[in-house]
């Protein structure tokens, strides 16, 4: 019984005040509480610190206690690194370097677009050297614990996969143009625990999450093949939904979303095609389609589920609010330029940063009022992190911490 309770606690919607352990926070929810950020945030008045990024990249930062972690590439494309910074000062504590070279990428991608995962014992990251990927683990002082090759990477857009740490394992959704598999590795040794092949279409970049199903904890993954769940310990397939597209199969960049008893998966492409499915996992190996939408939802930014609603921003700069159970639109309006970074919900305030660096704070009550907008002055592709009363934003050239300077 205690294990079930513990698993449920791991998958709560709100991140702990001191940690932001993976892409999009605790279990990929995008939600944090107990932060006491100023509202609205002012990019000049509320700067705790601002430092040049020690390298280039679009990967999001993660946080464990008073340490911030992110991956970088050399500004000229040579070399890769895992970097640890003080979350209170921005000072680099350590930097562990790996090899890497230039390679073709999408205009909005980078050579270091992966987001690390961190826990109390290690930080792990997926590194792409321009040809092949590898999964590497470091202790919290920067010493490399192990390194496991993941093989060649093939995608017209470059790499951007992010790992998940849970239950003594590291999970990787290794989805590429000509191959796809879900992988699990022992977190202590880096040895492969299991591998499950998946149907390959176009490279997908969504990050898995954990769900508490009727039979126990499930590892949920989405890609062009469709949403599915696996047993974390063994890799056994628990349920799946075969995604049916009316035209060309679309790729997933946004991560899955848990909305009550529904699992949501959104997809798209550069031409503007969009398709979201909301499925309801059932007993057995299938998941029924609850509703779908082929127009409104974002391609790259991940949605947030809060109090029965789906909150999000789109690649074209719109704010969206929908009823999660039915998909009915509740609100839609222009918010900014296009968004690549996913929005965050922090103590009931929706925070969204567009690609030009405009940061908006919105209330989540009636009308979703704009509380304030401020300019960072630099482009933003990476999704911010939250913790210790700070909002950590990776811009094109800096890492910035915004928050109350007195931390009160």
C-alpha positions, 0 to 999 in steps of 0.5 A, a space after each residue: 500500500 505504501 508503494 502505491 501511495 508513494 507513486 501517487 505522491 510522485 505524480 502530483 500536479 504541483 512541483 516541490 518548491 526546491 526542485 524542477 527535476 525534468 523537462 516541464 517540471 515534476 512529472 511533466 505537469 508544468 505546475 509549481 506552488 509555494 514560489 511567491 513570485 512577484 505578479 506581474 513579473 518585471 524583467 528589470 525590477 525583479 532580476 536576481 541575477 543574469 549571466 551569459 550562458 556558458 555555451 549555446 543551446 535551446 535545452 531547458 534548465 532543471 533544478 535540484 535544491 540550489 543547483 541549476 543544470 543545463 546542457 550546452 554546445 560550443 558557440 561554434 558548434 564544437 564540443 558539448 557539456 553538462 553545466 551546473 550553476 548556482 541557482 542563487 548567484 548564477 555562478 558556474 559550479 562545474 562544467 563537464 565536457 564531452 565531444 561533439 561537432 557541427 551538424 545540420 539542424 532546424 532553424 529553431 533547433 540547436 546542438 544542445 536542445 535536450 533537457 537533463 533529468 536530475 534527482 538526489 544522486 545524479 543528473 543525466 542527459 542525452 548528448 548528440 555529437 552531430 552523428 550519434 547520441 549517447 546517454 551520460 550520467 554525472 554525480 552532483 559534483 560533475 564526475 561522469 558515472 557512466 556513458 551509454 551509446 544510443 546509436 546514430 541519430 536520423 532526423 531532418 531537424 536534429 536531436 532534442 530528446 530528453 530523459 526521465 528518471 524514475 524508480 532507479 531507471 532512466 527512460 528514453 523515447 528514442 524516436 527517429 525518422 527510420 527507427 523508434 524504440 522506448 528504452 530503459 536503463 539502470 540509473 546506477 550502471 547505465 546498463 540497458 534494462 529493457 527495450 520496446 520497439 515502436 512504429 517509426 514515422 517521423 522523428 518525435 521529441 516528446 518526453 514520457 511521464 508517469 501515470 497512476 493506472 488501475 493496475 499500478 504505475 504506467 510509463 506514458 509515451 506519445 509519438 506519431 504511432 500514438 499514445 501508449 503506456 508501458 510497465 516501468 519495471 519490465 517494458 510490458 505494453 499496457 495499452 495503446 491507441 493507434 493514431 489515425 491521421 486524415 493526411 500525412 502522419 504528424 510528429 509530436 514535439 509537445 509532451 503528453 498531458 494527463 487530464 483526469 482519466 484522459 491522456 492527451 497527445 498533440 502533433 503537427 508539422 511546419 506546414 501548419 497541420 495540427 491534430 490532438 487526440 484525447 484518449 481514455 485508457 481502458 481495461 485491456 490493451 486499448 484506449 478509446 478516443 474521447 475527442 479530437 481536434 485537428 485545428 486549434 491546439 499547439 504543435 511545440 508547446 505542451 499544454 497544462 491541465 488545471 481544474 478541469 481546463 486545458 491551458 496553453 499557448 500556440 506556435 502562432 501566438 494565441 492563448 487557448 483555454 479548453 474544457 478538458 473533458 470535451 475539448 470545447 473552447 472556453 477562450 482564445 485570443 492573441 497573446 504575443 509572437 509565436 511560442 516555442 517555450 511551454 507556459 507554466 502555471 505558478 501559484 495560480 498565475 499562467 506565465 508564458 514567454 514568446 520567441 521574441 522574449 516577451 513574458 506575459 503573466 495572466 490570471 486564471 480566473 474569469 476572462 484570464 486577464 493579462 496581469 502584465 507583460 515585460 520584455 527580456 530583450 532576447 529570443 527564447 526557445 527553451 521552456 523556463 524552470 521554477 524553484 526556490 522562489 525563482 523563475 529561470 529562463 534560458 535566452 539566446 545568450 543568457 540565463 536569467 533568474 527572476 523573483 523577489 530579491 528579498 525572497 520573502 
